[in-house]
Amino acid sequence: MCAQPVNPVDGPAEVRPIVDFRNASKWYGNVIGINKLTLAIMPGITGLLGPNGAGKSTLLQLATGQLRPSQGSVDVLGHRIWNNPALNRDIGLCPEQDALYEWMTGRDFVATCARLAGFSRSQAADKADQLLEDVGMTRHKNRVVRGYSKGMRQRTKLAQALVNDPQVLFLDEPMTGTDPVARHDLMDIVQNLAEHGKSVIVSSHVLYEVQALTQNIVLLNRGRLIAQGNIRQIRDLMDKHPHRIVLVSNQCRPLAAVLLAQPDVEGIRLSANDASMVVETRRPDAFYSRLPQLAVSGEWSIDEVYSQDDNLEAVFHYLVTS
Amino acid sequence: MTPQTSDSSAGTPTIGNSRQETAYGFRPALALYGLALRQHQHGKRWMIMALLLILPAIIACLSRMTGFAIPPRSLEFNLVFMFIPQGLLPLLALVYASGILQDEQEEQTITYILMRPIPRGIVYLSRLAAAVTAALGLTVFSVVLTYVAIFAGTGVHGVIGRCFDACAVHGLAVVTYCCLFGLMGLLTRRVLIVGITYIALVEGLLANIPFTLRMITVIYYARLITYRIMSFSVNTGYRVHDLAAETWQLNTLNDPKLKLEPSSWLCLTILLSAAAVFSAGAAFICMQQEFYVKTPEKTA
């Protein structure tokens, strides 16, 4: 591990976590799903990131009361979630598994879920129609689920998660296997929910999916919390690793010689065609503040500057695999 | 049910504040019962069981067509009161009740149920009720069909009443079996093996041995009720045979009124109490039990 878990981003003083793990562990026999996890998730969209087997699904199943923590506690909206069915009125889950009642139509499935949530038959039918429209499934709602594509299934699963108008929505790998259109639509739906005051916790092992949704992330690996907070805050954690800043210039070699003389530059790698270079620095702020002087001096032509570490992939790589 | 409150409720988003409160308990439970019934209807299980349950009627038809002079009452006893309760009903209950929640778990759809505001105990009981309904329906179907096959065109009187009595007693046995196997299904993953072993050893072997131990079997009480409310005497020309007393090892020689055996009401109470205890126990286990769902990640 290259970074210590950090405290969550501080919100307004009166805001309390929607999901609160306190020293929670979950063992499956000898296998550890979650290991002494202390984590507070604040309202808004939160991305839950980690490779396969990191414990994301276990975390979500604990947070939705499907599993009981072997140790510690899990609270949602200030209440213990395990064996607390009343709390299910306020949470929704779009599960990772693809299973649906295959013999039902999409409308029937969502209406059935609404009836299970306590709505009358007519209310449930109205709910189903509305939600299926919201997720873009109106055209296919009367088709049998068995013939649905992956994207249609994800949309239908999302619709069932929304039948009780939950305050907190848990989405377990919602983009898996979906085509770009479905992915875009699902992201829009999630953003829209957040704009309407819902909190969404979305798990994924595909980093750019989460990056497109939120800057607020939780990184898990092997059942442990690796880091939590804003992607930039997490990047700041990586003081053990030099930040990588890419400069595109037609004068890369002489410019590299100048930059190497700076105390905050650790090293420079030139690209094969000398068109760009990757500067490694432990003090990116100092480096960035010096760049305008170089540019306006007229001696150097700098076409483009960007940080490789703004990409979640890089952050993830640093924190998890190194 | 009140949510258990932790020590940090201040400032936490409130629960259920801006939307319609929905009924808690009954309506979702009813919806769950309806869903489970529909699942039974869409599965292949009922077709397989129905095929099995028409076997007595087929045997009755073959017996009548082949010209063997088996009196209808003998046929009735052997098929309706021996073959069906001993061979088919426990199996039917096992098939329907062993997977009350496990089927949903296997098919990974249990999440959609557990994520609803229904206590797990109620989830179990609703689905048990659906399994019992399906099993009862098939039991009545089998008994009625067998009676039709045996007695159609024979001119024997009182058949409808006997058919009704048979349905009632077999229904009672099926309810008890369903509750028992439902509990078994929560206690062991190999419920089919355990259940079949139970059917063979306890309900099959033990129930036919005239010993106190048979009082732990369901079939013993069902037989006692049957014997007390129905007559199984057949006149063979030489003497009157009490088919049930002889076959079921009831000591009518020393105790013609079976006063040493439990009364019909006691039998009924015992069976219903057992069913209630099994159901309550299973519901309690459900409330404590986790139902793991294999995610693609875990499967991989």
Interface residues (C-beta under 8 A of the other chain):
Chain A: E14 V15 R16 P17 I18 D20 Y28 P43 N52 G53 K56 S57 Q61 T64 G65 Q66 L67 R68 S73 D75 L77 G78 H79 R80 N83 N84 P85 A86 L87 N88 R89 D90 I91 G92 L93 P95 E96 Q97 D98 A99 L100 Y101 W103 T112 C113 R115 L116 A117 G118 F119 S120 Q160 A161 N164 D165 Q167 D172 E173 T176 S199
Chain B: M1 T2 P3 Q4 T5 S6 S8 S9 A10 G11 T12 P13 T14 I15 G16 R19 T22 A23 Y24 R27 P28 A31 L32 G34 L35 Q39 H42 E107 Q108 T109 T111 Y112 I113 L114 M115 R116 P117 I118 P119 R120 M287 Q288 E290 F291 Y292 V293 K294 T295 P296 E297 K298 A300
